[in-house]
């Protein structure tokens, strides 16, 4: 049972039902055993009535009298003579024989309060001096007042009403205790999805219990997280802008140095220019990451034909990969149109492709595959980029999309990466309502999968106007 509400509700209801049942049973068990005046009268006069019936008409009249008692009072009786013979010609149960002969003691314990009660009357004398013994069994006394049938059906109605009322009380109590937990869970899901403004609704009134305090602590934590993330985003943005000015002056100084120095200094200037370009690229990526964290590019979306975007990226990447004798191949299984920012999605896919190009061995191939799939009843556009590289340790797969994360520094220096490309991809895809993940391929290499929600109407319209394509190999 996963629901806290059901656990609390059923536990309270069961506990309340057990308490009521135990109270009733204890009341019956420890209540002094007394017979009603009516039954006392029946017990005293029944024996004499049976003897008189037998003395008057013999066994037939006695049998008729016993049947009348059984019909009227649900009263089962047997009459024995002083020799232990049953006089009405009835089949006598073993307990009646034992009770009439004194082999079974006549006791009334607490268990007999819930079952039929048996008793024996000895020494009943007739007019001619014969003596008789009567053994009788009377039905159980109604021990639960709720079940008394006066009028018929009232007891069951009262019992059902009691169960219903207790269920309503337990339901309201369980709802009261778990309502704040439900609101807290909803706010936690929003926070986990990236909405840092999510807050749990404050408990009504002036509640000061542990759950209400937990909701307030959660809101305080969420506010602190939002402040920290906003501060980090502002810091990245401010630092990037501040670095642009000295970098621009450095570029001017490099241009002047190229003009005023001789050939001996060219190697040093080339190195300075390379590092300046890398710094300029890093600053650009930092600014992009800061904008994505702030959600600035979440508006102004236009229809984007993903097949065209993938083909353009594949064509450029294939041209660049020729320097390493590698190829980049595009496979378009389905056309797909999404709503979003063309520049952001272009950067997101391109970062993944360039990362695959850096790590795939020479004379191998990077594949970009576009397909349309359905998951959870929703159509999605799926872009999968696969390489033939060494892959990534399993414990590092979830860390690839963190800013500045690299498997090792030496690898970063060799490839020129700073660990921002995949982080930008993850933020851009998330702003478009999609997801991105990485996985190692069984045959070797890494596969990065980008899933974007599909605009079905736009895709159908574009597909109707475009010829069917299954695979395209950039030249």
C-alpha positions as CSV (number, residue, x, y, z in Angstrom):
1,X,0.0,0.0,0.0
2,X,1.8,3.1,-1.2
3,X,-0.7,5.8,-0.2
4,X,-0.1,7.4,3.2
5,X,-3.7,8.6,3.2
6,X,-5.0,5.0,2.9
7,X,-2.6,3.8,5.5
8,X,-3.8,6.4,8.0
9,X,-7.4,6.0,7.1
10,X,-7.6,2.2,7.3
11,X,-5.4,2.1,10.4
12,X,-7.6,4.6,12.3
13,X,-10.8,2.9,11.1
14,X,-9.6,-0.6,12.1
15,X,-8.4,0.6,15.5
16,X,-11.7,2.3,16.2
17,X,-13.6,-0.9,15.2
18,X,-11.4,-3.1,17.4
19,X,-11.8,-0.7,20.4
20,X,-15.6,-0.8,20.0
21,X,-15.6,-4.6,19.6
22,X,-13.4,-5.1,22.7
23,X,-15.5,-2.8,24.8
24,X,-18.7,-4.6,23.9
25,X,-17.1,-8.1,24.6
26,X,-15.6,-6.9,27.9
27,X,-18.9,-5.6,28.9
28,X,-20.6,-8.9,28.2
29,X,-17.9,-11.0,29.8
30,X,-17.6,-9.2,33.1
31,X,-21.3,-8.3,33.5
32,X,-22.9,-10.3,36.4
33,X,-24.7,-13.3,35.0
34,X,-28.4,-13.0,35.8
35,X,-31.4,-14.5,34.2
36,X,-34.4,-12.4,33.3
37,X,-37.6,-12.9,35.4
38,X,-39.3,-14.3,32.3
39,X,-36.8,-17.1,31.9
40,X,-36.7,-17.9,35.6
41,X,-40.5,-18.4,35.5
42,X,-40.2,-20.6,32.4
43,X,-37.6,-22.8,34.0
44,X,-39.6,-23.2,37.2
45,X,-42.9,-24.1,35.6
46,X,-41.8,-26.0,32.4
47,X,-40.7,-29.1,34.3
48,X,-44.1,-29.5,36.1
49,X,-46.0,-28.9,32.8
50,X,-44.0,-31.7,31.1
51,X,-44.6,-34.1,34.0
52,X,-48.4,-33.3,34.1
53,X,-48.6,-33.8,30.3
54,X,-46.9,-37.2,30.5
55,X,-49.0,-38.3,33.5
56,X,-52.2,-37.2,31.6
57,X,-51.7,-38.6,28.1
58,X,-48.4,-40.4,28.0
59,X,-45.7,-40.0,25.4
60,X,-47.8,-38.5,22.6
61,X,-49.1,-35.7,24.8
62,X,-45.6,-35.1,26.2
63,X,-44.1,-34.9,22.7
64,X,-46.8,-32.4,21.6
65,X,-46.1,-30.3,24.7
66,X,-42.4,-30.2,23.9
67,X,-43.1,-29.2,20.3
68,X,-45.3,-26.4,21.5
69,X,-42.5,-25.1,23.8
70,X,-40.0,-25.3,21.0
71,X,-42.2,-23.4,18.6
72,X,-43.1,-20.7,21.1
73,X,-39.8,-20.1,23.0
74,X,-37.2,-21.9,20.9
75,X,-37.0,-24.1,24.0
76,X,-35.6,-27.7,23.6
77,X,-36.4,-30.0,26.5
78,X,-36.2,-33.7,27.4
79,X,-37.9,-35.6,30.2
80,X,-36.3,-38.6,31.8
81,X,-37.7,-41.0,34.4
82,X,-35.7,-42.2,37.5
83,X,-34.2,-45.0,35.3
84,X,-32.7,-42.5,32.8
85,X,-35.1,-43.3,30.0
86,X,-36.4,-40.5,27.7
87,X,-40.2,-40.6,27.9
88,X,-41.3,-38.7,24.7
89,X,-39.5,-41.1,22.3
90,X,-37.2,-38.5,20.9
91,X,-33.6,-38.9,19.8
92,X,-31.5,-37.6,22.8
93,X,-28.1,-36.0,22.2
94,X,-25.2,-37.2,24.2
95,X,-24.9,-34.0,26.2
96,X,-28.5,-34.4,27.5
97,X,-27.8,-38.0,28.7
98,X,-24.7,-36.9,30.5
99,X,-26.4,-33.9,32.1
100,X,-29.4,-36.0,33.3
101,X,-27.1,-38.6,34.9
102,X,-24.9,-36.0,36.5
103,X,-21.8,-36.9,34.4
104,X,-21.6,-33.4,33.1
105,X,-21.6,-30.5,35.7
106,X,-24.0,-27.7,35.2
107,X,-21.8,-24.6,34.9
108,X,-22.3,-21.2,33.4
109,X,-18.9,-19.6,32.4
110,X,-18.2,-16.6,30.3
111,X,-18.2,-18.7,27.1
112,X,-21.8,-19.8,27.7
113,X,-22.8,-16.1,27.5
114,X,-22.3,-16.2,23.8
115,X,-23.9,-19.7,23.1
116,X,-27.0,-21.8,24.1
117,X,-27.4,-22.5,27.8
118,X,-28.2,-25.9,29.2
119,X,-29.6,-26.8,32.6
120,X,-31.1,-29.8,34.5
121,X,-34.0,-30.0,37.0
122,X,-33.9,-33.0,39.3
123,X,-36.5,-34.5,41.6
124,X,-39.7,-33.5,39.9
125,X,-42.4,-35.4,41.8
126,X,-45.7,-36.6,40.2
127,X,-48.9,-37.3,42.1
128,X,-48.3,-41.1,42.1
129,X,-44.9,-40.6,43.7
130,X,-42.7,-41.1,40.6
131,X,-39.7,-38.8,40.2
132,X,-38.5,-37.3,36.9
133,X,-35.5,-35.3,35.6
134,X,-35.8,-32.5,32.9
135,X,-32.9,-31.4,30.8
136,X,-33.4,-28.3,28.7
137,X,-31.5,-26.0,26.3
138,X,-32.5,-22.4,25.9
139,X,-31.3,-20.1,23.1
140,X,-28.4,-17.6,23.7
141,X,-29.4,-14.3,25.2
142,X,-29.1,-11.3,22.9
143,X,-25.8,-10.0,24.3
144,X,-25.3,-7.1,21.9
145,X,-27.9,-4.4,22.2
146,X,-27.3,-3.1,18.7
147,X,-28.5,-6.4,17.3
148,X,-31.8,-6.6,19.1
149,X,-34.5,-6.9,16.5
150,X,-37.1,-4.5,18.0
151,X,-38.4,-3.7,15.5
152,X,-36.8,-6.1,12.9
153,X,-33.8,-4.7,11.1
154,X,-33.2,-1.9,13.6
155,X,-30.0,-3.5,15.0
156,X,-28.3,-4.0,11.7
157,X,-29.2,-0.4,10.6
158,X,-27.8,1.0,13.8
159,X,-24.6,-1.1,13.4
160,X,-24.2,0.0,9.8
161,X,-24.7,3.6,10.8
162,X,-22.1,3.3,13.5
163,X,-19.6,1.9,11.0
164,X,-20.4,4.7,8.5
165,X,-20.0,7.5,11.0
166,X,-16.7,6.1,12.2
167,X,-15.5,5.8,8.6
168,X,-16.4,9.5,8.0
169,X,-14.6,10.6,11.1
170,X,-11.5,8.6,10.2
171,X,-11.6,9.9,6.6
172,X,-11.7,13.5,7.7
173,X,-8.9,12.9,10.2
174,X,-6.7,11.2,7.6
175,X,-7.5,13.9,5.0
176,X,-6.6,16.6,7.6
177,X,-3.2,14.9,8.3
178,X,-2.2,14.2,4.7
179,X,-3.5,17.3,2.8
180,X,-0.4,19.2,3.5
181,X,1.7,16.3,2.5
182,X,0.0,16.2,-0.9
183,X,0.6,19.9,-1.5
184,X,4.2,19.5,-0.4
185,X,4.6,16.6,-2.9
186,X,3.2,18.6,-5.8
187,X,5.5,21.5,-5.0
188,X,8.5,19.1,-4.8
189,X,7.7,17.7,-8.2
190,X,7.6,21.3,-9.7
191,X,10.9,22.1,-8.0
192,X,12.5,18.9,-9.4
193,X,11.2,19.8,-12.9
194,X,13.2,23.1,-12.7
195,X,10.5,25.5,-11.5
196,X,12.4,27.2,-8.7
197,X,9.4,29.5,-8.0
198,X,7.3,26.5,-6.8
199,X,6.1,26.8,-3.2
200,X,3.8,24.6,-1.1
201,X,0.6,26.2,0.0
202,X,0.8,27.4,3.6
203,X,-1.3,25.4,6.0
204,X,-4.6,27.1,6.8
205,X,-5.0,28.9,10.1
206,X,-2.3,29.0,12.7
207,X,-1.2,25.4,12.7
208,X,2.0,24.7,14.5
209,X,2.3,20.9,14.2
210,X,5.2,19.0,12.7
211,X,3.7,18.7,9.2
212,X,2.9,22.5,9.0
213,X,6.4,23.2,10.1
214,X,7.8,20.9,7.4
215,X,5.8,22.8,4.8
216,X,7.2,26.1,6.0
217,X,10.8,24.7,6.1
218,X,10.3,23.5,2.5
219,X,9.2,26.9,1.3
220,X,12.3,28.4,3.1
221,X,14.6,25.9,1.4
222,X,13.0,26.5,-2.0
223,X,13.4,30.3,-1.6
224,X,17.1,29.8,-0.7
225,X,17.7,27.5,-3.7
226,X,16.1,30.0,-6.0
227,X,18.2,32.8,-4.6
228,X,21.4,30.8,-4.9
229,X,20.7,29.7,-8.5
230,X,19.7,33.3,-9.5
231,X,22.9,34.6,-7.9
232,X,25.0,32.0,-9.7
233,X,23.3,32.9,-13.0
234,X,23.9,36.7,-12.4
235,X,27.5,36.0,-11.5
236,X,28.2,34.0,-14.7
237,X,26.5,36.7,-16.8
238,X,28.4,39.6,-15.1
239,X,31.8,37.8,-15.3
240,X,31.3,37.0,-18.9
241,X,30.4,40.6,-19.8
242,X,33.3,41.9,-17.8
243,X,35.7,39.6,-19.5
244,X,34.6,40.7,-22.9
245,X,36.2,44.1,-22.6
246,X,39.8,43.1,-21.7
247,X,39.5,40.3,-24.3
248,X,38.6,42.8,-27.0
249,X,41.6,45.0,-26.0
250,X,43.8,41.8,-26.1
251,X,42.7,41.1,-29.6
252,X,43.6,44.7,-30.7
253,X,47.0,44.3,-29.0
254,X,47.6,41.1,-30.8
255,X,46.7,42.7,-34.1
256,X,49.3,45.5,-33.5
257,X,51.9,42.9,-32.4
258,X,51.5,41.0,-35.6
259,X,52.3,44.2,-37.5
260,X,55.2,45.4,-35.4
261,X,57.1,42.1,-34.7
262,X,59.3,40.0,-36.9
263,X,59.0,36.3,-37.9
264,X,60.7,35.2,-34.8
265,X,57.7,36.1,-32.6
266,X,55.1,34.6,-34.9
267,X,54.9,31.3,-33.1
268,X,54.3,33.0,-29.8
269,X,51.7,35.3,-31.3
270,X,49.9,32.3,-32.9
271,X,49.8,30.6,-29.5
272,X,48.4,33.8,-27.9
273,X,45.8,34.1,-30.6
274,X,44.7,30.5,-30.1
275,X,44.3,30.9,-26.4
276,X,42.4,34.2,-27.0
277,X,40.0,32.5,-29.4
278,X,39.5,29.7,-26.8
279,X,38.8,32.3,-24.1
280,X,36.4,34.1,-26.4
281,X,34.5,30.8,-27.2
282,X,34.4,30.0,-23.4
283,X,32.9,33.4,-22.6
284,X,30.3,33.0,-25.4
285,X,29.3,29.6,-24.0
286,X,29.1,31.1,-20.5
287,X,26.8,33.8,-21.7
288,X,24.6,31.2,-23.5
289,X,24.5,29.1,-20.3
290,X,23.6,32.1,-18.2
291,X,20.7,33.0,-20.6
292,X,19.4,29.5,-20.6
293,X,19.5,29.3,-16.8
294,X,17.5,32.5,-16.7
295,X,14.9,31.2,-19.2
296,X,15.4,34.2,-21.5
297,X,15.0,32.0,-24.6
298,X,11.8,30.3,-23.6
299,X,9.6,32.7,-25.6
300,X,9.3,33.6,-29.3
301,X,9.2,30.0,-30.6
302,X,8.7,29.2,-34.3
303,X,8.1,26.0,-36.2
304,X,11.3,24.2,-36.9
305,X,11.8,21.4,-39.5
306,X,14.2,19.1,-37.6
307,X,15.1,17.1,-40.7
308,X,16.5,20.3,-42.3
309,X,18.3,21.3,-39.1
310,X,19.9,17.9,-38.8
311,X,21.0,17.8,-42.4
312,X,22.6,21.2,-42.2
313,X,24.5,20.2,-39.0
314,X,25.5,16.9,-40.5
315,X,26.8,18.5,-43.7
316,X,29.0,21.0,-41.8
317,X,30.3,18.4,-39.4
318,X,31.1,16.0,-42.2
319,X,33.2,18.6,-43.9
320,X,35.1,19.3,-40.7
321,X,35.6,15.6,-39.9
322,X,37.5,15.0,-43.1
323,X,40.6,16.4,-41.5
324,X,40.5,13.3,-39.2
325,X,39.4,11.0,-42.0
326,X,36.1,10.5,-40.3
327,X,32.5,10.7,-41.7
328,X,29.3,12.1,-40.3
329,X,26.2,10.3,-41.7
330,X,22.6,11.5,-41.3
331,X,19.6,9.0,-41.3
332,X,16.2,10.7,-41.6
333,X,13.5,8.1,-40.8
334,X,10.7,10.5,-40.3
335,X,10.0,14.2,-40.8
336,X,9.4,16.1,-37.6
337,X,8.4,19.7,-36.8
338,X,8.7,21.2,-33.4
339,X,8.1,24.6,-31.9
340,X,11.1,26.4,-30.5
341,X,14.1,28.6,-31.0
342,X,16.1,27.6,-34.2
343,X,19.4,28.9,-32.8
344,X,19.0,27.1,-29.5
345,X,18.1,23.8,-31.0
346,X,20.8,24.1,-33.6
347,X,23.4,24.7,-30.9
348,X,22.0,21.8,-28.8
349,X,22.3,19.3,-31.6
350,X,25.6,20.7,-32.9
351,X,27.2,20.5,-29.5
352,X,26.4,16.8,-29.2
353,X,27.7,16.1,-32.8
354,X,30.9,18.0,-32.2
355,X,31.4,16.1,-28.9
356,X,31.0,12.8,-30.8
357,X,33.4,13.9,-33.5
358,X,36.1,14.7,-30.9
359,X,35.9,11.3,-29.3
360,X,35.3,8.9,-32.2
361,X,38.5,7.3,-33.5
362,X,40.0,8.1,-36.9
363,X,38.5,6.5,-39.9
364,X,35.2,5.8,-38.1
365,X,31.7,7.2,-38.5
366,X,29.4,9.4,-36.4
367,X,25.7,8.8,-37.1
368,X,22.8,11.3,-36.6
369,X,19.4,9.6,-36.7
370,X,16.1,11.4,-36.7
371,X,12.9,9.4,-36.0
372,X,9.4,10.0,-34.7
373,X,8.3,7.9,-31.7
374,X,5.3,7.7,-29.3
375,X,5.9,7.4,-25.6
376,X,3.2,7.7,-22.9
377,X,0.6,8.5,-25.5
378,X,2.5,11.5,-26.8
379,X,4.4,11.8,-30.1
380,X,8.0,12.9,-29.8
381,X,10.9,13.7,-32.2
382,X,14.0,11.7,-31.3
383,X,17.5,12.7,-32.4
384,X,20.2,10.0,-31.6
385,X,23.9,10.8,-32.1
386,X,26.2,7.8,-31.9
387,X,30.0,7.5,-32.1
388,X,32.5,4.7,-32.1
389,X,34.6,6.0,-29.2
390,X,35.6,4.3,-25.9
391,X,32.3,5.3,-24.2
392,X,31.9,6.7,-20.7
393,X,32.1,5.0,-17.3
394,X,28.6,4.0,-16.2
395,X,28.8,6.2,-13.0
396,X,29.7,9.3,-15.1
397,X,26.7,9.1,-17.6
398,X,24.4,11.3,-15.4
399,X,27.2,13.8,-14.8
400,X,28.0,14.6,-18.5
401,X,25.4,17.4,-18.7
402,X,26.8,19.3,-15.7
403,X,28.6,22.6,-16.4
404,X,32.4,22.2,-16.5
405,X,32.3,18.4,-16.0
406,X,35.1,16.5,-17.8
407,X,36.1,12.9,-17.4
408,X,39.7,14.0,-17.0
409,X,41.8,17.1,-17.5
410,X,44.2,15.6,-20.0
411,X,41.3,14.6,-22.2
412,X,39.9,18.1,-22.0
413,X,43.3,19.6,-23.0
414,X,43.6,17.3,-26.0
415,X,40.2,18.0,-27.3
416,X,39.9,21.7,-26.3
417,X,36.7,21.2,-24.5
418,X,35.8,22.9,-21.2
419,X,32.7,20.9,-20.3
420,X,30.0,23.4,-21.3
421,X,28.7,22.0,-24.6
422,X,26.5,19.2,-23.2
423,X,25.4,21.4,-20.4
424,X,24.1,23.9,-22.9
425,X,22.4,21.1,-24.8
426,X,20.6,19.9,-21.6
427,X,19.4,23.4,-20.7
428,X,18.2,24.1,-24.3
429,X,16.4,20.8,-24.6
430,X,14.7,21.3,-21.2
431,X,13.5,24.8,-22.2
432,X,11.7,23.1,-25.2
433,X,10.0,20.6,-22.9
434,X,12.2,17.7,-23.9
435,X,14.8,15.4,-22.3
436,X,18.3,14.3,-23.1
437,X,20.2,11.3,-21.9
438,X,23.5,9.4,-22.7
439,X,24.1,5.7,-22.8
440,X,26.9,3.3,-23.7
441,X,26.3,1.2,-26.8
442,X,26.8,-2.6,-26.4
443,X,29.0,-2.7,-29.5
444,X,31.1,0.3,-28.3
445,X,30.7,4.0,-28.3
446,X,28.4,6.5,-26.8
447,X,24.8,7.3,-27.8
448,X,23.2,10.7,-26.9
449,X,19.4,10.8,-27.3
450,X,17.4,14.0,-27.5
451,X,13.6,13.8,-27.2
452,X,11.4,16.8,-28.1
453,X,7.6,17.1,-27.9
454,X,6.2,16.9,-31.4
455,X,3.8,19.4,-33.0
456,X,1.7,16.8,-34.8
457,X,-0.3,19.2,-36.9
458,X,2.7,21.1,-38.2
459,X,4.5,17.8,-38.9
460,X,1.6,16.4,-40.8
461,X,1.4,19.6,-42.9
462,X,5.1,19.6,-43.7
463,X,5.1,15.9,-44.5
464,X,2.3,16.3,-47.0
465,X,4.3,19.0,-48.8
466,X,7.7,17.2,-48.7
467,X,8.8,14.1,-50.6
468,X,9.5,11.0,-48.5
469,X,13.1,10.5,-47.3
470,X,14.5,7.6,-45.4
471,X,18.2,8.4,-45.3
472,X,20.5,11.2,-46.4
473,X,24.3,11.0,-46.6
474,X,26.0,14.4,-46.5
475,X,28.5,14.8,-49.3
